[in-house]
């Protein structure tokens, strides 16, 4: 092992130990809590996270290994179209200002801990929660695999090849599982605080260092970019990708609607101490998006410093700049920030899958029904199994989950009418919601897997969502009417009953 590899690997190993320790410390003093609240305490932090922890947790979910690898790679390959990430996250936070507190209020009022709980409660069908849990798991598993893969690439690169990809994949799984099984959402929030500090530190440094080191400043860098690579500064970007203005607008709209009902986002909502914490969070989170410009710009800088990267190699554009120019200790710290950007979202993905299955699927088993302590144990087992499955497929059949990842976000988008419209509009029927989901899901799969995405410049998922919405409303208005039992259920239009800032305080939330 070279001296550089020893230094960088040593720094990485030390921070991984600190990560596990932080995650385990997060649960200290909470092991004797009421077993009847065990699942809520583990899965949504006992609904006790304040503004700071909610901010770092939800920022951690949005700032993943994609931010270090994919954003730089997109900037390197295409240029301007990658800005859709900033557009949809910022719009999603604005929508979340309204939706987040409303979902929090609904879940608190009915003691619900997952998005599957909400669906089952809204439509009065426990099996519907199981269906959503299965669909969400199919959409979330590829994200676990992508985070494992992303961390593996980072660790192997910063160790100067000393740590193999296979060992790096296992480290990602082991570190994440070690703390999330024990400490749940609270542990993820504590680790997010460490991750965010390192992300801000490293990207802030790189934003100034790379242009100065390689180009003599931003002026010469941007001048060279404008004169030599103008295609990268326009939509559709370089390479004739089809990602033009229509694609940018429809993708930003689709993703901004989807992100607010994504199971991991909802877990963050439900972990909040009160609704005001979510409103403050929605106002502050867009400032974090400024950091996303850094890997995008560094990807563009890499066009001149390390030209000729192709395929998956373009995702290493940022780290090529780092490894080639920085001392080993700086490489190690940057690698830790990127690795934690994989670990935190992966922890929340695994946690959410475990909670959905422990509550909505296995929770229906007679021995577990009505026993949150046993449901928590079942959820912890599912956490390990879901992570192990993603790890196994990463080793043996990586393309299986990669293909599923093509429809992960667009597939989750098809749940928007069932969840958001269903909670805003009482007349949306069970058959309307299911019909829309079936049609939208089938259409998006057909378009994506036959490589018809975008369709005439429009995001295929957005087109499928529009059809989904029309079918859901049409069937609800003109299709089978609700049964007498459903019609007698109390009004649950959640957005009409959000308690608001003042009512939140009255309700006893502290």
N, C-alpha and C positions, 0 to 999 in steps of 0.2 A: 504494500500500500504506500503510495506517495505521501509526502508531507502535506500537500494540499488536501488530498483525500482524507487523511487522518484528521486534520483540523475541521473540515466541513462536516465530516461524518460524526465527529465527536460533538460538535455543536448541535447537530440534528438530534442525536441520541439523547443529549441532555434535555432538550426541549420536549421530546416525546415523553420522557419520564415526568417532567413538570406538567405536561398535559394530562396524563393519567392521574397524577396527584391532585390537580385542581378539580378534575371531574369527581374524584372520590371525596374530596373535602366538601364539595357542595352539598352532600347529603348528611354531613356530620350533624348530629343532634336531632335528626328527623326520623330516626329509625323506630321510635316508640310512638309514633302518631297512631291515631285511631285506624285500625285495619279496615273499617268501613269506608275510609277515604283514601285507601292505599293506592288505588289505580289513578285517581285524580292527582294525588300528590306526586306520583311518579311521572305521569304522562303529560300533565299540564302545570307542573310545578306548584300544585295546590292552589292554583289561581292567585298566586301571591307575588309575581314578578313586577317590579316597579318600572318606571320609564327607562332607566339606564339599561337594565338587563333585557328588557323587551327590545330596545334599540339595537344593542349589540347582537342579540339572538337573530332578529329578523334581517339585520344587515349581513350577518353570517350566512344566512340561507341564500341571500341574493348574490353574495360575492363568493363564488365557488372556484374550483380549479379552472373552470372555463375562463375566468377573468384573467388568469395568468397565462393560460395556454391557448384556449380557443379564441379569446378576444384578440390577442396578438396575432394568432394564425389567420383569423378573418381579415384583420387589418393588412397583413402581409399579402394574402391571396386576392382580396377583393377591394378593401378600402372602405369607403363611406357607408356601404350597407350595414356594417357592423354597429353603426350608431342606433339601430333599432332597439338594441338592448337598453340603452339609456332612455330612449323614448318610452318603451313599454313599462319599464320599472317606475319611471316618474309618474306616468298616467295611472299605473296600478296603485301607487301610494295615494294618489288623489282619490281614487275610487275607494280605497281602503279606509280613508278618513270617515266615510259614511258606513261602509259595509262592515268593517272590523268591529266597531262598538255594537252594531246591531247583532251580529253573530255572537259576540261575547254575551250580550244581554239575554239572548234566546237560550244559549247553552247554560248560563247560570240559573236562569229561571226554571229550567227543567232538569238540571243536574246532568248535562251531557258533556262528554269529553272528546268526541271526535266528530268529523264531518259525517261519518256513517250513522252515528247516533241521531244527528239532526235530520237526515233524510228519513230514517226509520220512524222518527217521532212525527215529522211533518205529515207523512202519508199514512201513518198508522200501520205499517207493514214491516215487522222485524226482518223478513227475508230480503227486503229492499236494501237494508243496511249491509247485508251479506253480499248482495250483488255489487254494490258500490265498492265494498272492500276488495273484492276480487278484481274489479276493473282498475281501481286505484293502485293495487299492488302490481298489476301488469305494467302500468305506466311509471311506477316509481322504481321498480327493480333496475331498469336500465340506468337510472340516475345513480344508483349505488355503484353499479359496475363502472360507470364513467368516472366517478370520483376515485374508485380504487385504481383504475387505469391512469388517471391524471396524477395521482399521488405517486404511483409507481414510476412514471416517466420523470417526475420532478426529483424524486429521491435518487434514482439511478444517475441522473444528470449531475446533481450537485455533489454526488460522491465520486465524480470523475470516473464512473463505471465500476467502482469497487463493489457497490451493492447491486445485485442483479435485479431485473424487473420482477421476477417471481418472488424474491424475498421482499422487495418493496411492496408488492401487492399484499403479501401476508401481514406486513407491519401495519399497513393501512387498516386492514380488517381487525387485527388484534388490539391496536390502540383504541380504536373507536368502540369496539365491543366492551373493552375493559371498563370504561366509565359509564357508557350509556345504559348498560344493563343494571348497574347499581344505582346511579343517580338520576337517570331520566332527563327530562327537559331542563331541570335546574343545572345539572352538570354541563349540558350543552351551552347554556347561557354563560356559565363561568369560563369555559374554554373559549367562547366567542370573545370575551373581553380581552384575553391574551392575544387571540388571533387578530382582532381589529387593531390593537396597539401596534403589532408587528406589520400589518398591512399598510397602515398609515405611514409608519416610519420608513419602510422599504420603498414603497411606491413614491412617497414624497422625495426621497433621496434620488431614486432612479429618474424621476421626471426632470430633475435638474442636471444630474450627472451625465446621462447618455448623450443629450444634445451637445453639451459642452465638450465632452471627451472626444466624440467622434466627428463633430461638425463645427465646433467653435461657438456654439450658441444656437438658440432657436431661429434667429434670423436666417443664417446660412442654411440650416436644415430645412425650414419651410420654403425658402427660395428654391432650393434644389428639388424639393418635392413638387412644387407647382410647375417648374420648368421641365422636369424629366419624367414625372409620373402623374400627369394630370388626370388620367383615367381613374386613378384611385380616389380622387376627390369628388367624384360625381356618382349619382345613381344612374345606371345600375352597377357602377363600379367596374373594376377590371375583369375581363374574361367573359363578358356577355352572359352573366349568370341569370338574367331575367328578374333580378331583384331591383326593380325600378320604383317609381313613386307609388304606384298602386300597391305593389307588394309591401313596401315600407309602411304605408298607412294601414292596410288591412292586418298585417302581422302585428303591428304595435297595438292596434285596437283589440285583436283577438287575445294576445298575451296579457294585456292589461286587465281584461275581464277574467281571464283564467287564473292569473296569479293570486287574486283575492280569494278564490275558492280552492286553491291548491291545498291538499291536506296538510302539508308542512307549514304553510302560511296560517291556516286556521289553528294549528297547534300553537303557534305563536300568539294569535289573538286570544285563545282561551287561557293561556298562561298569565295574562295580564291581571294586575291587582284590581284595576277598575277601567272603565271606558275612557276616562280622560287620559290615561297613560297611552292608550292606542291612538288617540287624536294627536297628542304631542309627538308620538312616534311617527305618524304619517306626515307631519310637518317637517320633522328633522331628517328623515331618511333620504330625501332627495339630495341633501348635501353630500351624503356618502357616495352618490353616483358620480361626483366629480372625479373620484379616483379611477373610475372606469375609463376615462380618457387616456390615462397613462399607458396601460398595456396596448391600447389601440394605436397610440402615437409611436410607441416603441416597436410595434409590429411594422409600421411604415418606415421607421428608421432602419430596421433590419434589412429592408430592401436594398439599401446601399452598402451595408456592412457585411452581411452574409447572403449575397444573392444566390439564387438557384435552388432554394429549399423547395421541395415538392411533397405532395401528399401529406401524411401525418407529420413529416419533418418540419413543416411550416409552423406547427404548434409550438415548436421549441425556439421560435424566433427570439422571444424575449430572453430566454435563458442562454442562448448562444451569446448574446451581448453581455450578459452578466458573467458567465464562466470565462469568457475570453479576456475580460478587462478588469475584474475586481479581485481583490485578495481572497483567500480561501475562507476567512472568517465571515466576510461580507456575503460570499456565495452561500455559506451555511445558513446565515440569518434569513436571507431572501428565500432560500429553499424551505425553511421552517414556516415562513409566512404563507407560502404557496401550499405546503403540505397541510397546514391547519385550515386553509381554505377548501381543502377536500374533506378533512375530518369532520368539521362542524356540520356542513349540510348532510354528509353521509350519516352522521349520528341522528339527525332529525328525521331523515328518510326512514332509517331502520326503526326508530322509536314510533313513528306514525304507523308504519306497517304492523308492528307488534301490537299497538294499542287498538287498531281497527280489528285485527283478528282476535285479540284477547277479549274485546268487548262485544263486537257484533257477530262474530262467527263462532268462536269457541265459547263465548259467554252464554250462548243459548243451550249449551250442554247442561243437563240437570245438576251435575256436581259443581258447576261454576256459576249458574244463574243466581243472581242476587248476592254473590260473594266477591266483592271488589278485590279482596286480598288474593283469592285464587285466580281471578282474572288477571291481576298484575303478574303473578307467576307465569301464567300461560303466555302473556304478552312478552315477558322477558325471554322465554324460550323461543318464541317466534322471531324476536330480534336477532338472536344468534343464528337461527336457521335461515332467515332472509339474507343476512350478511354472508353466511357460509355458501348459500346457493349462488349469490352474485360472484363471490370469490371463485367458486368452482367453475362457473361458466366463463369467467375471465381467463382461467387457465386452459379450459378444454374447448369451449365453443364461443369465443368472444363475439363472433358475428351474429349470434342469436339475439343477444340483447342490443347490439348495435342496430340491428334492423328494427327492433321494437322501439328504440329511441326515436326513430323517424316519426312515429305517431304519438309519442308520449304527451307532448304539450297539446297538440291538436286533438288528441283523443280525450284528454282531461277537459278540454274546452267544451266537449259535448255534454258535460254535466252542468254547465252554467244554467240552462233553463230549469232543469230539475231542482237545483239548489237555490239560486238567487231569485229566479222568477217565481218559483214555488213558495218562497218565503215572503215575497212582496205581494203576490196575487193569489188570493185564496181560491179563485175559480180554476186554477190549474189542477187538473185531475190526475190521478195515478196513471190512467191509460194515456192521457195526453203527454205526460212526462216520459213514460216508457216508449211511446211511439216516436217521439222526437229523438230520444236517445238512440233508439235502434236505427232510425233512418240516418241521422247524423253520423253515428259511428260507422255504419256500413259505407256511407259515401266517402268519408275521409280515408278509410282504409283502402277503398278502391282507387281513389285518386293518388294517394301517396305511393302505394305499392306498384301502381302501373306507371309511376314516374310522370304524373300529370300535376305536379305541384311546383310552381304556381300554375293556376288556370287562367290564361289570358292576362297574366300579370297579377292576379289576385291570389292571396294565400288560400290553399285548399281547405284548411281548417276553418277559415272565416266563412267560406262559401258553404261548407257543411253545417256550420253553426247557424247560418241564416235559414237554411232549409229545416234544420232541427227546430228552430224557434217557430217557424210557420206551421209545421206539423203539430207541435205541442199545443199551440194556441188553437189551431183549427180543430183538433180532436177534442180539446177541452170544451170548446164552445158548441160544436155540432155532434160530437161523438157520444159514447155512453155516459150517462149521468152518474154522479157519486151515489153509493149506496146510502140507505137511510142512516146507518151508523156513522158513515163518514160525514154526511151532511150535518149530523148533530154534534160533531166535534167542535170545540170552541175555536174562535178565530185566532190564527197564529201568524198573522201578517207581521213578521218580525220587524221590518223597517218602519212600520207604523207605530211600533211599541218600544223603540229604542228609548231608554229612560233619559238620555241626554245628560249633560254635565251636572246639572243641579240635582236631578233625580238620582244619579249614581251615588252622590254623597248621602242622600236621604236613605238609600237602600241599605246602608250599613257597611259598604265597601270601604276599606281603609288601605 
